[in-house]
Amino acid sequence: MPYPFTIRFMVAMAAMVLSIAYFGYERYLAATDPMRAEKPRLRAESSTALAKLSPSRVVMFGTSWCPYCAQARALFAQHGISYVEFDIERHHEGAQFAKEHLKLRTIPNIVVGSRLLVGFSETEILAALKEN
């Protein structure tokens, strides 16, 4: 009788090979590597509404007490990046925009150009700034 581990390993390998063959290697990498995944972007109507709210290229939706928002502020200051911040607890229009267009429940939400970044990731923020 074959070893159970060998059977499980073979099934897992077959599933991986079939998914690569079916979806393509790039899609497989995007599904398994979050840094390669498609980057979320604002829809055209959301970009237009945001432009009315703020002309800045970098906009952050956050709160005063959020530690990740503080890290984003520090990163912006460190690199001399000008940005506009909307405190969703104090700024009604910013909170309304975040609720209607971003539909996210985490903070910070950072928009760089048309790219939407959820949470704080120094590498993603810097990559988005280079991209735009």
C-alpha positions in Angstrom: 0.0 0.0 0.0 1.4 3.4 -0.9 2.3 5.9 1.7 -0.4 8.5 2.5 2.1 11.3 2.4 3.2 10.3 -1.1 -0.3 10.3 -2.4 -1.1 13.7 -0.8 2.1 15.1 -2.3 1.3 13.8 -5.7 -2.2 15.2 -5.6 -0.9 18.6 -4.5 1.7 18.7 -7.3 -0.9 17.7 -9.9 -3.2 20.4 -8.7 -0.4 23.0 -9.0 0.5 21.8 -12.5 -3.1 21.8 -13.6 -3.7 25.3 -12.2 -0.6 26.6 -14.0 -1.7 25.0 -17.2 -5.3 26.2 -17.0 -4.7 29.8 -15.7 -1.3 30.5 -17.1 1.9 31.1 -15.2 1.5 34.8 -14.7 -2.0 34.4 -13.1 -0.6 31.6 -11.0 2.1 33.9 -9.7 -0.4 36.7 -9.1 -2.6 34.3 -7.1 0.3 33.0 -5.0 2.4 36.1 -4.6 0.6 39.2 -3.2 3.3 41.5 -4.5 2.5 40.5 -8.1 -1.3 40.7 -7.6 -3.3 43.3 -9.6 -3.1 46.6 -7.8 -6.5 48.0 -6.9 -7.3 51.3 -8.6 -10.1 53.9 -8.2 -12.9 53.8 -10.7 -13.2 56.8 -13.0 -16.2 58.2 -11.1 -14.3 57.8 -7.8 -11.3 59.6 -9.2 -13.5 62.5 -10.4 -15.1 62.7 -6.9 -11.8 62.7 -5.2 -10.4 65.4 -7.5 -13.3 67.6 -6.4 -12.5 66.8 -2.7 -8.7 67.4 -3.1 -6.4 68.3 -5.9 -3.5 66.5 -4.2 -1.9 63.4 -5.9 -1.5 61.7 -2.5 -4.6 61.5 -0.2 -4.8 59.6 3.0 -8.0 58.7 4.8 -7.3 57.8 8.4 -7.8 58.8 12.1 -5.7 60.7 14.6 -5.3 57.7 16.9 -4.3 55.0 14.3 -0.7 53.8 14.7 -0.5 52.9 11.0 -1.7 56.3 10.0 1.1 57.8 12.1 3.6 55.5 10.3 2.3 56.8 7.0 2.6 60.4 8.2 6.2 59.8 9.3 7.0 58.1 5.9 5.6 61.1 4.0 7.5 63.5 6.2 10.7 61.5 5.9 10.5 61.5 2.1 9.2 65.1 1.7 5.9 63.9 0.1 3.1 66.4 0.1 -0.3 64.9 0.8 -3.7 65.7 2.1 -5.2 63.8 5.0 -8.9 63.4 5.8 -9.6 62.3 9.4 -12.7 60.2 8.8 -13.9 60.9 12.3 -13.7 64.7 12.0 -14.1 65.5 8.3 -17.6 64.8 7.0 -16.9 65.0 3.3 -13.8 62.7 3.6 -15.7 60.2 5.6 -18.6 60.3 3.1 -16.2 59.7 0.2 -14.5 56.8 2.0 -17.9 55.2 2.7 -19.3 55.6 -0.8 -16.3 55.1 -3.0 -13.7 53.1 -1.1 -16.1 50.9 0.8 -13.2 49.7 3.1 -13.3 49.1 6.8 -9.6 49.4 7.5 -7.4 52.5 7.9 -5.4 54.1 6.5 -6.6 54.1 2.9 -4.1 55.9 0.8 -4.7 57.0 -2.7 -1.7 57.7 -4.9 -2.8 59.0 -8.3 -5.6 56.4 -9.1 -4.0 53.6 -7.1 -5.6 52.6 -3.8 -3.5 51.3 -1.0 -5.2 49.7 2.0 -3.3 49.7 5.3 0.3 50.7 5.7 3.1 49.2 3.7 6.2 51.3 3.1 7.2 49.3 0.0 3.8 49.6 -1.6 3.6 53.3 -0.9 7.0 54.0 -2.3 6.3 51.8 -5.3 3.0 53.6 -6.0 4.8 57.0 -5.8 7.4 55.8 -8.4 4.7 54.4 -10.6 2.6 57.6 -10.7 
